[in-house]
Amino acid sequence: RLDKFLKVSRLIKRRTVANEAAMPVVLVNGKTAKASLNVKNGDVLEIQFGNKTVKAEILDVKDTAKKDEAKELFRYL
């Protein structure tokens, strides 16, 4: 799920915020995504925080990750 990946990867701190943010401000592979979308390796995320956009590629999808491992789940583009 997109909302869970955003939380585990620490791109967004809390899952509730990720769930709310996923509707209008997160694009997966150029398409608007719902929080329940299943993401996979190689997907490109575009997250809009106000007027700033963060673009990242998913490298790995895990259910849980420690803080040190979270950085290895994606890379910034």
Buried (B, 14 or more C-beta within 10 A) or exposed (E): BBBBBBBBBBBBEEBEEBBBBBEEBBBBEEEEBEBEBEBEEEBBBBBEEEEEEBEBEBBEBEEEBEEEBBEEBBEEE
